[in-house]
Amino acid sequence: MNTLAVVGLQWGDEGKGKIVDLLSLQHDVIVRCQGGSNAGHTVVVNSEKYALHLVPSGILTPGKINVVANGVVIDPVALVEEIGNLRSRGVEVGENLLISDRAHVVFPYHKLLDRAQDAKRSGSDKIGTTGRGIGPAYADKYSRSGFRIGDLLDRGFIEKALLPRIEEKNFLLREYFGADEISAEETLAEVAKAAEALRPHVTDTAVVLRRFIAQDRKILFEGAQGALLDIDHGTYPYVTSSNTTAAGIPAGTGLPPAAVTNVLGVLKAYTTRVGAGPLPTELEDETGERLRESGAEYGATTGRPRRCGWFDAVVARHSVALNGCTGIALTKIDVLDGFETIKVATAYDLDGQTTRDMPASASAVERCVPLYEEVPGWKEDTSGIREWKDLPARTREYIARIEDLAGCRISMVSVGRERTAIITREGK
């Protein structure tokens, strides 16, 4: 089978969108498997910047099939708006976009509940949610009280079934959170209109994907968020509400586990995180600000400034093992241009003990003090380099050290935001 999964190995924002966009040229089908409009992939093509949220990054490459599979939770209104924005910029969105009839729906009340729940938390208990309704939508999915895209296409069913759910959510919003209610009539009209706009794209994507595999079509699975935001294996509870690792792909697509044959993990050359939760290598100083500004570290979905720190090899090892990575794409190496020295966290000190493994609890990760190794930086500009041999010797040494610590070969190096700003490393 010709399949490749691209997954984030940190806390998201590793640059997966660019890597997927580039690899789309070599694949026939690009598939989103989990997450929702809380994901933001920024792709730059011919100096044009596109911020994608629900539509797979392959939409920017003509002639490719893009699939939003059953593991994704879909805000139908937001998706229609995203499609409209792409079309207004000359991007074709038609038969090249398929949407699973089994994907769950994000309703307006999910977004209100998301914001109300986080607002009710205090201090360090705040998750730092994007407020896009993702957690509440997944919660309804697993409590068997959600609705799927296929349900929206049955107008009679959804009108009858959704009204008591809106009444229930309004009671919770009003009586417990003291928040605004939503209008049942407006909600029904809004989602009905969006459903009709999406109807031509809706199908049983699992059946379609199995057919593509039988035809030996080349399939690219596009991950959203990062491994440390995985609901099971991330820094819980400061995580997203889905399985963000390669293990989530079979359930999120309806394909068997054997369908995932290769996994390319994406690592940033340093570390970032948006929102609350532990970040052991965080730099709350001029160096952290320098990384933020040089790397344009602001969320594609929310615009929030990202917290920045040195590269964390404990996180990298944890994520490479979780995903069974067969290769790594290292992004934003150019952001480190000009540093006299660069630090890499090789292990943690946790309560006086040295550990090379990721603790399970967020409170333990909060107590971790990174143990750094200092490596020499390089004073050269790498942004215009396109061949491995042309990289400064110290840049190659830094990459080699990350490979050694992560336990996986780096096969691609990104040196800028443009699609062409990439170095593909040959050999094994």
N, C-alpha and C positions, 0 to 999 in steps of 0.2 A: 504493500500500500504506500502511496505517495502522500504522506501526511506530515505536517510539522506544526507543533504548538509553540507559540511565542507567549511567554509568561514573565511577569515581573518578579524580581527576587528580593525587593526591598519593601518599602511602604507605598508602592505606587509611584507614578510620575517618573519612571525610569527612562522614558523615551520609547515605549513600546509602539506608539502610533507611527513614528518614523520608520522603525524597523519593519513593521507590518506593511506599511505603504511601499517600502523598497522591495520586500519579498513578494508582494502581490504581483509584481511583474513576472515572477517565475511560477505562480500558482494560478489555478483556474477558479477556485472557490475560497472565499474568506468568510469565517464563521465566528460570530460572537456567541459565547456559551453561558455567561453569567453576568451578574451586576445589572445596573440600570443607567439612568441618566446622571447618576452621581459620578460616572466615569467620564474622563475628558481626555481625548487623544488629540494632541496638537500636531498637525502635519503641515510642512511647508513645501509647496510645489511651485517651481518657477517664481519664487519670491512671494507667492500668495499663501497666506496662512489660513488654515482651516481648523476649527475647533469642533471635533466630532464627539458625540455623547452616546447615542444609541446605534447609529449607522456604522457598520464596520469600515475600517480605514481603506479597504480595497475599493470603495465606491469611487475613489479619485483616479483609479486606473481603468480606462475603458475596456470593455470586453470581459470583465470579471463578474462572477455571480457572488453576491453578498447575502449572507444568511444571518438573521437574528433568531437564534434557536430557543428551545423551550426553557432553558435555564435562566434566561434574561427576564427581568421584570420591566414591563413597558408602560411608560406614561404615554398613552396614545396621542394626547394633545401635543406634548413636547415632541414626539416623533414626527407628527405631521408638520409641525413648525420647522423642525430640523430639515426635513425633506424639502420643504418650500424654500428654505434659505439656500440649500445646495443647488436647487434648480435655478434660483434667481442668479446664481453665479456661473451658470452654464454647465453644471455637473448633471450628467444623465442619471435619473433615478426612475426606473420603470420596471421592466421584467428582470432587471439585474439585482433587484432587492426582494428577498423572500423573508416572510415573517412567520414564525411558528404559531399555529392555532392553539398550542398548549402553553405558550408563554403567559405568565400571570400579569394582571393589569395593576398599575399604580393609579389610584383615584385621587381626586383633590383632598379627600379626608385623610388619606395616608400622609400627605405632605403637611397638613395642619397638625396631625398627631405627632409626626416626626419632630417638628419644631417645638410643640408644646411639651413633649416628653423631655427633650434636652434642656428646655428652659426651666423645667421643674427641678432638674438635678442641680446640685450646688457644688461649687469649687472644683476639686479634682474629679468629681463624679461625672462631670460633663464629658460626653463622648466627642463632641466637635463634629456632629453630623452635618452633611451638606444641606439637610432639610428637603431633600428631593423625594422623601416618602419611601425610600428603599427598604429600611428595616421594618416598618409597619406592613408593607406589602408582602415581604417574605414571611413575617409573622402570621399574617392571614393565610398565606399559602400553606404553612405547616400546621396551622390550627384547622385546616380544611374549611375555611370560611372566605376564601378568595374567589376571584373570577378570572377566567382566562380569555385571551383574545378571541377565541372561537365563540365564547359566550356573548361577546359584544355584538357579533354579527347576527344573533338571534334577537331581534328587537323586542318581540313579545316576552321572551324569557327574561331578558335583562331588566326590562321595566318592572316586571313583577318581583324579581328576586333582589334587585338592588335597593328598592325603597326601604325594606326593613333593616338592611345593613346600614344605610345612611342614617336612619332613625337611631340605631344603636350607637353609631359613632358620634352623632350629634349629642346624645346624652352624655357620653364620656367626655367630649370636648367641653360641654357646658358645665356639667356638675362636678367633674373632677379637676379639670385643668383651668376652668374659668376662661376658656378661649372662645373665639367666634365659631359659630356653626356654619354649615354649608347649605345651600339651597338644593333640595332634591330635584326640582324642576330644571334648574340651570345645569346641574351636574349631568342629568340624563340627556339633556339637549346637547351639551358639549361633547360627551363621550360618543353619542350616537353620530354626530357629525364627523368626529375623528375616525370612528369605526368604518364609516362609508368611504372615507378617503383612503383608508388602509386596506379595504376589502380586496382590491386586485392583487395585493402582495401576500395575502394570508394563505398558508397551505400547511400540510403536514411535512414539516422540514426534515423530520427524522427519516421518512420514506425517501425523500429526495436525496438526502445525504447518503443513504445506503446505496441508492442507485448510482450516485456519482462514484462511490468507492468501487462498486462492481465494474464501472467503466474505467477504473484506474485513473480518475481525474485527480489532479494535484490539489490537495486541500490544506489550507492554512487556518489554524485555530488561533483566534486573537483574544488573548487574555485581557482582563480588566483589573485594575488595582494591582496589589502585589502580595507576595506570599505571607508577609508579616501582617497583612490585613485579613487573612483567611479566618473564617469563623471558627474553625477547629484548631488551627496551628499557628495563628497569629497572636499578637499581644492582647488577648481577650481581657476585658470587654471592649478595648479600643480597637475595634476591627470593623469590617463591613459584614454584611449578612449573608454572604455566599461563600462557597469554596473557590478560592482564587487560584489554587494550584492546578497542575495538570490533571490531578486526580478528579477534579470537578468536571472535566470535559465529557466523559462518557454519559454521566447523568444529565448534563446540561445540553446534550445533543441527541440522545437516543441511540448513540453508537456504542459498540462494545469497547471495553478497555484496550483491546489489541489494536484498535483503530488509531491510537496515538503512538506513532512509531518513532518520532524524534521530537525532542524538546529543546528549544533555544531559550535560555534564560536571559533576561535583560537586567544588567547592573549599571547603575550610574557610577562614575569614577569617584564619587563621594557619596554622602548619604543625605536624604531629605525626608521630611514627613510633614503632612498637613493635618492640622487639628490636634486634639489632645492625645495623651498616651506617652509611654516612655520612649526616649531616643538617647541611648547611652552616649553617643559621640557628639551630641549637640554642642554647637559653639555659639554661645551668647555673647559674642565679642566682635571686634572688627573683622576677624577672619571669617566668621559666620556671615556677616553682612557682605563681605567681598564675594563669597561664594554665591549668595543670594542674588546680588546685582549682576555679577558676571554670567551666572547661569540663567538669568531671568526666571527665578524660582517663585512663580506666582501661579496659583491653580488655574487650569484651563476651564474648569466648571464654575468655581466660586470666586476666582481672583484673589483668594487669600494668600498672603506671603507664606512660603514654606520654611519650616525650620531646617537648618542646615548643619552638617557636621562632617567629620572625616569619614573615610571609608571604614566600614565595620565588617571584618572578616568572619566574625561569629555569625552574623546575619547571613552572609553569603554562603557559608558552609551549610547552615541550617536549611536554607532555601534550595540550594543545589541538590542536597540529599532528598528533600521532600518531593521535588519535581522530577528527579531522575534525569537531570540535564545532560544532554549530549553535546552541548556547546553553549557559549556565552557571547552575547553582544554587549560590549562595554561602551557606554555613551558618555558624552560631555567631557571627554578627556581634555579638550581644549580649554575648559574652564580652569584647569589647574596650571595652564601656561603662566610662567612668571613667578611661581612660588619658589622661594629659596629652598625650603624643605617642606615635605609633605608627611603627615602622620597617617598610620594605618593601625586600627585596633585589631590586635591578633587574638586577644582573650579578654576576659573580665575578671575583676576582683569582686567576688560576691561574699560579703560578710567575712572577709579575711581569707577566703579560699579562692584559688585560681580555677576558672572554668573556661573551657573552649566551646561549651554547648549553650544553647539558648534556653534559659529558664522558662518554665511553663507559665508562671503567674506574672501579671503586669507589675505587681508590687515588688517582686524579686528583680525584675528587669530594671525597675526604677532605682534599686539599690546598687546596681552594677556600676562599677568604675572601670572604664576601658583601660586596658594595658596596651600602651602604644609602642610601635616600632617607628622610628623616624627614617625616612629615605630622602635622598637628594632630589630636589626638583629640577626643572629645566627652564631655561630662559628664552626658549625659542617659541615661535608662533606655529602651532600645529594645524591651524584651521584650514590652510590651503593644501595640506598634504593628502595624497590619495594612494600612496604606495607604502607598504609596511617598511620596506628598507629605507625609506626617507624619513621615518620618524626619528627624533633625537634618541640617542643611545639610552639616556636616562628615562625617557618615556617608555621605551621597550622594557627596561629593567623594572619599572613600576608595574607594567602590565604583567610581566612574568611573575612578579611577587604576588599579585592578586590571583593569578592562575594557581600558583602553588598553595596559597591559603584557602582558596575556594574549592580546590580539588576538581577543576574542570577547565578545559582549554577555551581560550578566548579566540573566537573565529572571526569576529567583526568588531571594528572600532569606529565609533562615530566622533567626528571632529567638528560638528556644526549642525545647524538646524535643517539645512537644505537636504533634499533627497540624495543629492550627489556627494554630500560631505561624509563619505564613508570609506573605510579601508577594509577590504575583504582579504583575510589572511589565508593563504593557500596552505596545503599540507595537512598533516594529521597531528 
